[in-house]
Amino acid sequence: MGRSFGSVRMGVKEITGRWERVARTLPGADREAALRVVAMAKRHASEGGP
């Protein structure tokens, strides 16, 4: 039998991908702040990666 749900990392990748697309539509400082949040979420989910 296959998995009935995806992994946490797959979910984080999907969510941060959506956040990143939205962030790129924002103006100036809002864009920078949103992209920092995306980067922090990716780092946090990578279990101690850079």
MDAnalysis code that builds the backbone (N, CA, C; Angstrom):
import MDAnalysis as mda
import numpy as np

u = mda.Universe.empty(150, n_residues=50, atom_resindex=np.repeat(np.arange(50), 3), trajectory=True)
u.add_TopologyAttr("name", ["N", "CA", "C"] * 50)
u.add_TopologyAttr("resid", np.arange(1, 51))
u.add_TopologyAttr("resname", ["MET", "GLY", "ARG", "SER", "PHE", "GLY", "SER", "VAL", "ARG", "MET", "GLY", "VAL", "LYS", "GLU", "ILE", "THR", "GLY", "ARG", "TRP", "GLU", "ARG", "VAL", "ALA", "ARG", "THR", "LEU", "PRO", "GLY", "ALA", "ASP", "ARG", "GLU", "ALA", "ALA", "LEU", "ARG", "VAL", "VAL", "ALA", "MET", "ALA", "LYS", "ARG", "HIS", "ALA", "SER", "GLU", "GLY", "GLY", "PRO"])
u.atoms.positions = np.array([
    [0.835, -1.186, 0.000],
    [0.000, 0.000, 0.000],
    [0.875, 1.243, 0.000],
    [0.404, 2.265, -0.674],
    [1.118, 3.530, -0.724],
    [0.837, 4.394, 0.492],
    [1.525, 5.477, 0.538],
    [1.302, 6.405, 1.654],
    [-0.051, 7.078, 1.517],
    [-0.678, 7.317, 2.648],
    [-1.974, 7.995, 2.620],
    [-1.817, 9.504, 2.808],
    [-0.595, 9.928, 3.091],
    [-0.334, 11.366, 3.235],
    [1.117, 11.631, 2.865],
    [1.385, 12.867, 2.427],
    [2.736, 13.246, 2.027],
    [3.611, 13.542, 3.226],
    [4.908, 13.646, 2.972],
    [5.829, 13.947, 4.054],
    [5.730, 15.427, 4.444],
    [6.233, 15.745, 5.610],
    [6.236, 17.125, 6.084],
    [7.051, 17.994, 5.142],
    [8.205, 17.498, 4.711],
    [9.047, 18.285, 3.798],
    [8.340, 18.578, 2.487],
    [7.602, 17.612, 1.974],
    [6.851, 17.849, 0.739],
    [5.790, 18.925, 0.962],
    [5.141, 18.881, 2.102],
    [4.135, 19.885, 2.425],
    [4.737, 21.263, 2.571],
    [5.884, 21.332, 3.228],
    [6.558, 22.620, 3.396],
    [6.977, 23.173, 2.042],
    [7.478, 22.311, 1.178],
    [7.905, 22.752, -0.157],
    [6.713, 23.319, -0.929],
    [5.578, 22.659, -0.834],
    [4.377, 23.121, -1.533],
    [3.910, 24.475, -0.994],
    [3.848, 24.586, 0.322],
    [3.366, 25.823, 0.944],
    [4.327, 26.978, 0.689],
    [5.627, 26.742, 0.880],
    [6.582, 27.832, 0.667],
    [6.646, 28.226, -0.806],
    [6.388, 27.297, -1.700],
    [6.316, 27.635, -3.118],
    [5.182, 28.609, -3.401],
    [4.029, 28.342, -2.774],
    [2.889, 29.269, -2.936],
    [3.211, 30.617, -2.332],
    [3.802, 30.620, -1.130],
    [4.161, 31.882, -0.474],
    [5.140, 32.679, -1.331],
    [6.099, 31.964, -1.932],
    [7.115, 32.634, -2.744],
    [6.489, 33.282, -3.989],
    [5.559, 32.590, -4.625],
    [4.890, 33.172, -5.795],
    [4.123, 34.431, -5.404],
    [3.429, 34.389, -4.277],
    [2.693, 35.565, -3.812],
    [3.658, 36.680, -3.433],
    [4.751, 36.335, -2.754],
    [5.726, 37.333, -2.309],
    [6.282, 38.112, -3.485],
    [6.492, 37.442, -4.595],
    [7.071, 38.108, -5.766],
    [6.120, 39.114, -6.402],
    [4.846, 39.073, -6.039],
    [3.886, 40.045, -6.559],
    [3.791, 41.282, -5.677],
    [4.390, 41.245, -4.501],
    [4.294, 42.356, -3.562],
    [5.299, 43.452, -3.909],
    [4.997, 44.679, -3.497],
    [5.915, 45.794, -3.772],
    [7.055, 45.871, -2.755],
    [8.214, 46.334, -3.200],
    [9.378, 46.704, -2.399],
    [9.654, 45.970, -1.105],
    [9.514, 46.709, 0.006],
    [9.869, 46.179, 1.326],
    [8.989, 44.987, 1.712],
    [7.733, 45.005, 1.283],
    [6.846, 43.874, 1.579],
    [7.364, 42.601, 0.910],
    [7.848, 42.740, -0.315],
    [8.403, 41.591, -1.046],
    [9.614, 41.044, -0.302],
    [10.513, 41.920, 0.095],
    [11.723, 41.488, 0.801],
    [11.381, 40.762, 2.090],
    [10.435, 41.315, 2.855],
    [10.036, 40.698, 4.123],
    [9.400, 39.332, 3.884],
    [8.541, 39.246, 2.892],
    [7.867, 37.976, 2.605],
    [8.868, 36.916, 2.142],
    [9.831, 37.303, 1.333],
    [10.836, 36.341, 0.876],
    [11.727, 35.884, 2.033],
    [11.964, 36.769, 3.017],
    [12.721, 36.353, 4.204],
    [11.933, 35.319, 5.000],
    [10.629, 35.512, 5.118],
    [9.783, 34.544, 5.830],
    [9.823, 33.193, 5.121],
    [9.754, 33.210, 3.796],
    [9.824, 31.968, 3.023],
    [11.156, 31.266, 3.283],
    [12.246, 32.021, 3.246],
    [13.572, 31.433, 3.474],
    [13.683, 30.852, 4.882],
    [13.136, 31.554, 5.871],
    [13.178, 31.047, 7.247],
    [12.378, 29.752, 7.380],
    [11.212, 29.695, 6.739],
    [10.390, 28.479, 6.799],
    [11.121, 27.305, 6.162],
    [11.785, 27.556, 5.029],
    [12.537, 26.493, 4.364],
    [13.687, 26.010, 5.243],
    [14.418, 26.938, 5.848],
    [15.526, 26.547, 6.724],
    [15.026, 25.785, 7.932],
    [13.958, 26.243, 8.522],
    [13.408, 25.601, 9.717],
    [12.969, 24.173, 9.411],
    [12.399, 23.961, 8.240],
    [11.888, 22.638, 7.880],
    [12.992, 21.679, 7.436],
    [14.190, 22.201, 7.144],
    [15.235, 21.321, 6.619],
    [16.056, 20.658, 7.723],
    [15.586, 20.724, 8.952],
    [16.210, 20.051, 10.076],
    [17.673, 20.454, 10.260],
    [17.883, 21.746, 10.356],
    [19.216, 22.237, 10.677],
    [20.104, 22.532, 9.493],
    [19.575, 22.497, 8.290],
    [20.364, 22.829, 7.112],
    [20.680, 24.313, 7.067],
    [21.576, 24.726, 6.171],
    [21.977, 26.148, 6.110],
    [20.889, 27.093, 5.719],
])
